[in-house]
Amino acid sequence: MTTIDLAEAREQSTPPPADVDSSVEPSVAALLRPYLGGFAAVVVLQIIGAVAGLAPLLAVVELGRTLLSPGPIDHGHVRIVVVAGAVGLFVRLLFTAASSGIGHLLDSRVQLSFRRQLAARLGRVPIGWFARRRTGELAKIVGKDVSAVHPFIAHTPGELVAAFVVPLVSLIYLFAIDWRLTLITLVPVVLAVALVPLMMTPARLREQKEFDAGMSRIASAAVEFVQGISVVKAFGSGERAHRKFRTAADDFADSFLRMVHGLAGIAAGMQVVLSPPFVLLVVLIGGTVLITNGSLAPADLLPFLLLGLGLTAPVAALGHGFDDLQAARRAVGRIREVLEVQPLSEPSRPVTPQGHRVELRDVRFGYEVDHEVLRGIDLVLEPGTVTAIVGPSGSGKSTLVQLLPRFFDPTHGSVRLGGVDLRELGSRDLYRMVSFVFQDVRLLRASVADNIALAVPQADLDDVVHAARLANIHDRILELPRGYDTVLGADVQLSGGESQRISIARALLADAPILVLDEATAFADPHTEQAVRRAMATLEGDRTILVIAHRLETIADADTVVMLENGSIVERGKPAELLARNGRFAEFWQSHRSVLADEIETHGGVLGRELRQRPANVADDTLQGDEPR
């Protein structure tokens, strides 16, 4: 049983906010367009703050040149320089803080927009799409990948602007003093820039992709291991269970080491040529040569020593921000992959079905283009009938029933409800007419009554109790600490069979005219299963029931049994008629009886031998609807 919060479930079912148009194909440019004004403000404020931040340095330079120059000191000029430096420092702090604040506010708003876009799109994609995705991957996209855009939004614009504006202003000032020493000061920058392309070679980019893929595998393996920890402990197979996680971690470590080894030499080289000692060494060597030749005044060397270090800022910013920028780009790419998943189409003018007769006409479906899971299915489900789908594992049973609540659309043919193609029926109307119970039960972290009344929140307690009685769970609920007010997941943990009966009660209370059961009694004991069968039989009205059963006893009361093999219908008819034909269904049933007898003999030999020795017409009494003897 999986329990989620009621508030969270309601939030997930809430339509997307008004500012999120889920009908328009999302793009990063469209997402960021409403915030261009904010980005412009960040850049302008950062430019002002960066230029103002040069004032203290220039003030020190001017003071040094003034004090070192021959002749009397101009005290008025000194006061102006000091005041200008102090004002520049204050302006830098003020405007840089404002730029950072706006940048972080934009980051929060953009991340909120991303998550709203993801929530809106994930709320409209085919439900079956989730079954083919790992939980850890989606959690990483919605959580970590969205957060990965933080440096790109909050820090990179301001830092890059400052990194380029400050050196540009400094270069103009230094060129005005001596162009030759300015070119010498740029030598470390040229060396560092020459190393940048080496960080973007195909091999380096491939290593970074492997790094991201390894992180996704670790996240998925961790989620799967934690979710299955109870089963692992129960069967003592911890070594095998966490082998997948260890393998994912080892693969990640290998890819991380490959990436580090590939970048280590380049990064070390960039750090050396951009380091203050190296820059100062180059400036001192060049300045000494020019001063010795009489081409440069000794006082003019001071600005190059102070401002020369700032010329390396753009390359340093590119080097340190390269990983963040690449990570943000790849994260946005993965987010866009989810945002570009084609949602199920909604009709502009929904058609109202006439009745709830279900027809599948020449239905074909495949998860991949070149592999069909269902092949030419023609099937009619009449109101008031129970149709059972049976067949070996992999025959397409679950895929078939998932077409009815429109978890997928058929790739060919149509599924019609009341004469209307499901694609012409609004999703809300569809889910009011179709309820379903699956083997993988999802219960809310809410009271038992709220769980049963999920689809009918206005139902009174009498209706909830009636549904619970039909699902044979009422007596168990009364044994809980607070009865129907017991909070699942907090006050108590239900067993798998009990959770399924809660789910069945929920579907019964919804009173939808069509009920889909995908092995809904998989965890139920035989007595409970029989009680649920009787409850289904006593339902009033002309409810249409479609059920998958791996326990063939479950289909005893079915009006029609449909036998699937390799995605095609090979037999259909009443259970007793199909047994009399001695065809594929009879062969399948006999195989089931043999397996069941072997299992019983393993645990109690006499009963197993008796079951195996029973003639087919006696063993199949259950399929005639009689009580088991």
C-alpha positions, -999 to 999 in steps of 0.1 A, spaced: 0 0 0 12 35 -8 -1 64 13 0 100 2 -13 132 18 -49 142 12 -39 178 8 -12 168 -17 -37 148 -37 -61 177 -38 -34 200 -48 -23 176 -76 -59 175 -88 -63 213 -89 -62 228 -123 -30 247 -133 -28 284 -123 -42 309 -147 -7 320 -158 1 286 -171 -13 277 -204 -9 239 -207 -24 239 -242 6 257 -256 38 239 -263 63 250 -236 97 264 -243 124 279 -222 122 312 -241 85 314 -236 89 306 -199 115 334 -194 99 360 -216 77 375 -188 108 380 -167 130 399 -193 124 431 -175 137 417 -142 168 403 -160 174 437 -175 172 453 -141 197 427 -127 221 435 -155 218 473 -152 222 473 -114 252 449 -116 269 471 -143 265 502 -120 277 483 -90 307 468 -109 318 502 -123 313 518 -89 334 490 -74 364 502 -94 364 535 -76 382 523 -45 409 506 -66 413 537 -89 414 559 -58 443 538 -44 461 540 -78 456 577 -80 467 582 -44 499 562 -51 507 581 -83 500 614 -66 521 606 -35 550 591 -55 551 619 -80 578 646 -75 568 680 -63 543 692 -36 512 671 -28 478 684 -40 458 679 -8 425 689 -25 430 663 -51 438 637 -24 405 645 -6 385 642 -38 401 609 -46 393 595 -11 357 607 -11 352 593 -46 366 559 -35 343 558 -4 312 568 -24 321 542 -51 323 515 -24 289 525 -9 273 525 -44 288 491 -52 274 476 -20 240 491 -25 235 482 -62 252 448 -60 228 439 -31 198 451 -51 209 431 -81 214 399 -61 181 403 -44 162 408 -76 181 379 -92 172 355 -64 135 367 -65 136 360 -103 151 325 -96 122 317 -72 96 328 -97 112 310 -126 115 278 -107 79 281 -96 70 285 -133 90 255 -143 73 234 -116 39 247 -126 46 239 -162 57 204 -152 27 199 -130 3 210 -157 19 188 -183 23 158 -161 -14 162 -152 -23 159 -189 0 132 -202 -13 96 -206 -14 80 -171 2 49 -186 33 71 -195 42 71 -158 43 33 -156 72 34 -181 92 60 -162 113 54 -131 101 73 -100 136 85 -93 140 100 -127 108 121 -125 117 131 -89 151 143 -101 136 163 -129 110 180 -108 133 185 -78 170 186 -86 169 196 -122 146 225 -116 169 236 -87 199 233 -111 188 265 -129 195 285 -98 231 295 -107 220 303 -142 192 326 -130 204 340 -97 242 343 -101 254 339 -137 240 371 -153 253 394 -126 286 376 -122 293 375 -160 284 412 -164 307 422 -135 334 399 -148 334 416 -183 325 452 -173 353 456 -147 381 444 -170 368 465 -199 369 497 -178 402 487 -164 417 481 -199 406 515 -210 423 530 -180 454 510 -184 457 516 -221 456 553 -214 487 548 -191 508 525 -213 496 502 -241 527 480 -241 525 469 -205 487 465 -209 493 439 -236 519 422 -214 493 421 -186 469 403 -209 493 373 -215 478 352 -186 443 358 -201 454 347 -235 469 315 -221 437 307 -201 414 313 -230 435 289 -251 427 262 -226 389 268 -225 381 248 -258 398 218 -243 370 217 -217 343 214 -245 357 186 -266 333 158 -275 351 135 -250 346 160 -222 309 165 -231 303 128 -232 319 123 -198 295 150 -184 265 132 -199 277 100 -184 280 118 -150 244 130 -152 231 96 -163 250 80 -134 233 104 -110 199 95 -124 206 58 -120 216 63 -84 184 83 -76 162 56 -92 180 27 -75 178 44 -41 141 50 -45 134 15 -56 155 0 -28 138 21 -1 104 14 -14 111 -24 -14 130 -25 19 102 -43 37 102 -71 12 139 -73 12 140 -77 50 112 -102 50 129 -126 25 165 -119 36 177 -110 2 193 -77 11 226 -86 -7 208 -91 -40 184 -62 -34 210 -35 -29 234 -49 -55 217 -27 -81 223 4 -60 259 -6 -54 263 -12 -91 248 23 -99 271 39 -73 302 21 -87 293 31 -123 288 67 -111 322 67 -94 338 54 -125 322 81 -147 331 108 -121 367 97 -120 369 97 -158 354 132 -159 378 144 -132 408 129 -148 399 145 -181 394 179 -166 421 179 -139 450 189 -161 431 216 -179 416 230 -146 451 230 -130 466 248 -159 439 275 -159 443 280 -121 481 284 -125 479 310 -153 451 329 -136 466 328 -101 477 362 -86 513 351 -82 516 343 -119 498 375 -130 520 396 -107 551 378 -120 542 386 -156 534 423 -148 566 427 -127 588 412 -154 573 433 -182 572 465 -160 608 460 -149 619 458 -185 600 490 -195 612 509 -164 648 499 -170 645 511 -206 631 544 -194 598 538 -212 577 537 -180 577 558 -149 581 537 -117 548 551 -103 529 539 -134 536 503 -125 513 505 -95 479 505 -115 490 474 -134 498 456 -102 464 464 -87 441 463 -117 460 436 -136 445 409 -114 410 420 -124 417 413 -161 416 376 -154 381 377 -140 362 369 -172 382 337 -179 380 327 -142 343 333 -143 340 311 -174 362 284 -158 344 283 -125 309 288 -140 314 263 -168 302 233 -148 271 252 -135 262 265 -169 266 231 -185 246 214 -156 218 240 -160 217 235 -198 214 197 -194 188 201 -167 167 224 -188 170 199 -216 156 171 -195 128 194 -182 119 202 -218 118 165 -227 90 162 -201 73 194 -211 72 183 -247 55 149 -239 24 150 -260 -7 151 -237 -39 133 -243 -60 155 -266 -91 172 -251 -120 178 -275 -129 214 -281 -166 203 -280 -171 172 -259 -198 148 -271 -222 133 -246 -224 95 -248 -257 77 -251 -256 50 -225 -225 31 -214 -221 4 -240 -183 -1 -246 -170 -11 -280 -134 -18 -291 -132 -17 -329 -101 -31 -346 -79 -18 -317 -42 -19 -321 -16 -5 -297 21 -6 -291 44 12 -267 70 13 -295 63 20 -331 77 -13 -343 61 -36 -317 24 -40 -312 11 -52 -279 -26 -54 -290 -35 -66 -325 -69 -61 -340 -91 -63 -308 -128 -63 -315 -148 -65 -283 -182 -53 -270 -191 -49 -233 -228 -47 -229 -243 -28 -199 -251 -51 -170 -225 -77 -179 -192 -89 -164 -164 -95 -189 -133 -113 -177 -99 -110 -195 -76 -140 -190 -44 -151 -206 -7 -158 -200 16 -132 -187 25 -107 -214 -6 -113 -235 -17 -77 -233 -44 -80 -206 -34 -49 -185 -28 -29 -217 -63 -37 -229 -81 -26 -197 -59 6 -195 -74 18 -228 -109 20 -213 -100 47 -187 -79 62 -215 -45 57 -199 -34 54 -235 -50 60 -269 -50 32 -294 -26 36 -323 -53 22 -346 -90 17 -343 -112 32 -316 -126 27 -281 -162 39 -279 -184 46 -249 -220 51 -255 -213 54 -292 -187 81 -287 -150 77 -293 -132 83 -260 -111 110 -278 -143 130 -283 -153 127 -246 -141 151 -220 -118 136 -194 -140 147 -165 -170 131 -181 -150 100 -188 -138 96 -151 -174 101 -139 -184 72 -160 -154 49 -154 -139 39 -121 -111 15 -117 -93 -6 -91 -58 -18 -97 -34 -42 -80 -11 -12 -71 -33 5 -45 -29 41 -37 -44 53 -4 -43 88 10 -29 99 44 -64 107 55 -92 90 74 -107 58 62 -140 76 55 -122 102 33 -103 75 14 -136 56 6 -154 89 -3 -125 102 -24 -146 103 -56 -178 114 -38 -166 138 -11 -202 148 -3 -212 112 6 -226 107 41 -213 81 65 -242 57 58 -232 55 22 -195 50 31 -204 22 55 -226 5 29 -198 5 4 -174 -9 30 -199 -37 38 -201 -46 2 -163 -47 0 -162 -69 32 -140 -44 50 -165 -29 74 -158 -52 103 -120 -46 100 -126 -9 100 -145 -11 133 -115 -28 148 -92 2 140 -83 26 168 -109 53 157 -130 33 133 -138 53 102 -119 83 115 -86 64 117 -60 81 96 -42 57 73 -5 59 73 -5 76 107 -27 57 131 -25 24 113 -9 5 84 -33 -18 65 -23 -50 48 -23 -54 10 -57 -72 10 -72 -47 33 -60 -18 12 -75 -34 -19 -108 -38 -2 -107 -1 7 -100 7 -29 -129 -15 -40 -152 2 -15 -141 35 -30 -150 23 -65 -183 10 -54 -193 43 -37 -183 62 -68 -211 42 -85 -197 47 -120 -216 28 -146 -184 11 -158 -160 -6 -134 -125 -18 -143 -107 -43 -121 -71 -52 -128 -64 -81 -104 -82 -61 -77 -83 -91 -53 -47 -101 -58 -40 -99 -20 -73 -111 -8 -78 -144 10 -103 -168 -5 -131 -160 19 -127 -123 12 -125 -129 -25 -158 -148 -24 -174 -121 -4 -163 -95 -29 -177 -116 -57 -210 -117 -39 -209 -80 -34 -204 -74 -71 -233 -97 -79 -257 -78 -57 -250 -44 -72 -281 -28 -86 -284 -12 -120 -268 -21 -153 -231 -17 -143 -206 -28 -169 -176 -47 -153 -143 -55 -170 -120 -76 -149 -86 -91 -152 -81 -122 -131 -50 -144 -126 -71 -165 -102 -95 -181 -125 -120 -187 -96 -126 -149 -97 -143 -152 -131 -168 -178 -121 -197 -153 -124 -185 -137 -156 -209 -134 -185 -181 -135 -210 -145 -147 -208 -120 -133 -233 -89 -153 -238 -59 -133 -250 -26 -146 -264 1 -124 -280 -22 -94 -280 -50 -111 -299 -83 -126 -289 -81 -164 -294 -114 -174 -276 -144 -158 -261 -176 -171 -245 -192 -182 -212 -168 -200 -188 -186 -233 -190 -189 -232 -228 -152 -225 -232 -143 -254 -209 -165 -277 -229 -147 -267 -261 -114 -280 -248 -97 -251 -266 -71 -226 -255 -91 -215 -224 -96 -251 -212 -59 -258 -217 -50 -226 -198 -74 -235 -170 -60 -271 -168 -25 -257 -166 -36 -233 -138 -52 -262 -118 -20 -282 -122 2 -254 -108 -23 -248 -80 -23 -286 -71 15 -286 -71 16 -257 -47 -10 -273 -24 8 -306 -24 40 -289 -14 23 -275 17 -2 -304 23 2 -334 1 -32 -351 6 -52 -320 -5 -29 -315 -34 -34 -351 -46 -71 -349 -42 -73 -317 -62 -52 -333 -90 -73 -364 -91 -106 -344 -94 -121 -347 -128 -124 -315 -149 -161 -312 -145 -158 -314 -107 -128 -291 -105 -147 -265 -125 -177 -263 -103 -163 -230 -91 -166 -217 -127 -203 -227 -126 -208 -202 -97 -211 -227 -69 -195 -224 -35 -161 -241 -33 -164 -276 -17 
